[in-house]
Amino acid sequence: MEIQKLQSLLNKQEGPKLDFKQKLNTNTYGSKKELSKDVCAIANSRGGRGYIIFGIEDKTKNIIGINPSDFNEEKIQQIISTRCEPPIPISVEVVEYKEKSLAVITIYSGDQKPYQIRDVGTFYIRRGSTTDIMRKEELAGMLQEYGLLNYELTQVYKAGIESLDMAKVKDYASRIGVVFDGRDLSILESLGIVAWDKEDNKYNPTSGGLLLFGFNPQLFIPNSGIKIINKINPQFDEVNNFGGDILEMLDCAEEFLKKVVDVENYPLHAVNEALVNAAAYRNYFDIYNETLVLLLKDSIQIISPGSLINDGRNKVFEEFIPARRNMWLYQRLITLDAKNRFTQTGNGFKRMQQAFSGYGKVKILSIDNKDVFKVVFPGINKFL
């Protein structure tokens, strides 16, 4: 590692991808386990490469130094490879800095996430500068992100087939050239709209099926709604909840925004585009949060669960086309939406910026440590 890179890391605070330790102990089972947990957590955390730097006093960041003989790369590699599944790519090097020796374990950004501790099967992640057990929704989201789990095709066991609007299902089948008479549910299984429950010997709707064709998906997926907090127009309620299938929800939310944001020349179409993106690409595995719209005098904000996937940055994005989450859902929304809201090509972020040209900057934030994506538009006060 170059001295400039090391200096840059030492100037930073500990975080999801950086940890400082005074010394390394690999003589006991417990110490080997702790090292493996830290490496596993850093590898699972969003971002690029991660680093553990040894020879630094944890709280004061004073440079203590290490004994280079304690850092045998082959031994450390073996500790990590035998305790982490799949093996995590790392390297170990000793760097001379200010007349002292420091050791750096570099944890590379692999494509086999999520990593787990083999003997107990636990998945770890960093929360700020702390190593913690991954929550189930975080694990599910990561499994989806790396193609190991598809949210839309998971069964909703408490919902029956009667929860689906078969008229809408038949219309969709007709659009894609599939003959469905409403009786042969195996056809819907092949389309991913229902799935077979082997325990109860019956079909259940999938999450994707409910989100697209459900009478009231929020009965079974309460986090799938849209909540609009109105702080700008006293003629309307402050808290407003919208449900229904995705297209119904968007129609109602857009109509409400049109009434509440009654300001001439305000580019509401850009806000609507951000809301459309949120409904399609949010992390539905986050069961605690709806898509949130904040209407404030100085800003309008769209906040959706799930930061951008396959991206190592936590910053403002100006010109960036991200990878998409929920591709099964997105592809069917293209077919179903008569308003063609999902067919726009190119960089939507750039279109949003251009819509507010001369009125302020649109901030587009992917906040990894909170796993949220936020679009902040200039408020209506800029147009009054």
KOLMI-854479 format. One record per residue (C-alpha): x, y, z. Coordinates in steps of 0.05 Angstrom, whole numbers, plus 5000, padded with zeros to 4 digits. Example, Ala and Ser with C-alpha at 12.3 -4.5 7.8 and 13.67 -1.06 7.14 Angstrom:
524649105156
527349795143
//
This chain:
500050005000
502550694982
504051175039
499151685011
493551175012
495250965083
495451695105
488651815074
485651225112
488751445178
485552125169
478651815167
474151585222
472250855232
466250645191
463150075152
469449975110
474850185159
476949915227
482950085271
485949585319
491749625366
494148905358
492548235328
491647605369
490746945332
492746475388
485846305414
479346055384
475746675407
480747165377
480546795310
472946825311
472947575326
477747715268
473447295221
467047665244
470248345230
472748135161
465947825145
462248455167
466648925127
466048475065
458348475071
457849225080
456449665020
462249994985
468749814953
474849534988
475149525064
481149575110
483149365180
489349745202
493249465261
498049865306
493150425319
490250585387
482850515378
480051145411
485951635407
488451385339
495551445366
500551035325
502950475369
505950015317
506049255311
511048685310
511448485236
512547755255
505447725282
502647825213
503847195173
499447275111
498746535099
496346415170
491346995168
488846765100
487746065128
483946335189
479246725144
478346205090
476645645139
471646065178
468146475125
463446195072
464646315015
472046495024
473147245027
478847524984
483847895028
491148105028
495848265086
501648745084
506249105132
507649835119
512950275151
509950935173
513251465217
518650985241
513550465262
510649855229
503249815214
499449215186
493749275137
488648735120
485248925055
478348625045
476648624971
469748744943
467548054922
461547844881
459447254924
455847634979
452947515029
458747205069
457446825133
461246515190
461545785174
461145445242
454945825266
451946035200
451346765222
451647355174
455047995199
454948715175
457949375199
453449895230
457750505230
464150275265
460849685300
460348955277
453348685284
448948105263
445348225198
437848315205
433247855165
430848405118
438048615105
439947895089
433947805044
435448455008
442648244997
440547564972
435947914922
441348404901
446147844883
440947424847
439946894900
432847074918
427147404880
422347794924
416847824872
416447064867
415846934942
409146654964
404347045007
401346475048
395946875083
393047125017
388346684977
387246674903
381047084916
385747654934
387447734861
383248134812
382347604758
379648104708
386348464711
390147814707
386247594645
387448274613
394948204625
394947494598
391347724536
396448284525
402247804525
398747284481
397046774535
390246444536
387646424608
380346254624
380846374698
381045634717
387845344700
392145664753
398345294730
398645814674
399146364726
404445954762
408645964698
407846714695
410146804768
403447084791
401846494837
405945934868
404245234892
404145104967
406444384975
404344355048
397144565038
396544324966
393844984940
396045594901
397846244935
399146924903
406347144898
408547814925
409248064854
402447794836
399248174893
403048824879
400648814807
393748494810
391548484883
385048794906
388449074968
395748864972
396849275035
392748775075
398348275065
404248735047
402949345091
409749655075
407949705001
403850335007
405451064993
405051575049
404852325033
406152825090
403253495071
406354105104
404854605048
397354635036
392654685098
386554535054
388653805055
390253305110
397353275135
398052515133
395452155071
396051415056
395151094988
394150354974
391949884920
396149554866
402249944843
398850294784
392650474825
397150754880
401151174831
394851444798
391851654864
398351944892
399652344828
392552624828
393352824901
400053164888
396953544830
391653834878
396253974936
402154264898
397854784865
403555224843
404155484772
410255244734
412554754788
415454154748
411253634783
412653134727
419753054754
417052894824
412252394793
417952054757
421751974822
415551684854
414651194797
421850974805
420850884880
414750444870
418449994820
425449954849
424650014925
426849464971
420349094988
424148655037
424249255083
417849095120
418049695165
417850275116
413150525062
415050975005
414851675036
413452345003
414952965044
411753615020
415454185054
415854925036
423354885022
423554194990
419553604964
422752944982
421552234956
424451725006
424350994988
427150385025
433350094992
439650464972
442350374901
444749674887
451549464859
454550134875
460050304924
458651044932
454851424986
454352114955
450352564911
449152284842
448652744783
449552304722
448851584738
444651004712
443950494769
442649754766
435249594776
432049214833
425548824821
426548684747
420748194745
416148744771
419049274725
418248864662
410848724676
409449454694
411849644625
406449204595
400949394644
401750154649
397350504597
400751164615
407650904594
410951154657
415950584658
418350644586
422551274592
429651144571
436151474589
438151804654
432051994694
436552344745
438952814691
431852964669
429953144740
435853624745
434053954679
426754034700
428954484758
434354864719
434655574745
430755404809
435855004848
439354334849
435953664855
439653244906
439752494893
442352104952
443751374962
444751295037
447850615050
448150615126
440550745129
439050335066
434750885036
434551254971
432451984972
430952494919
430453214945
427253724898
427254484908
420954694946
415055094923
417755724956
422555784896
416455864850
412156334891
//
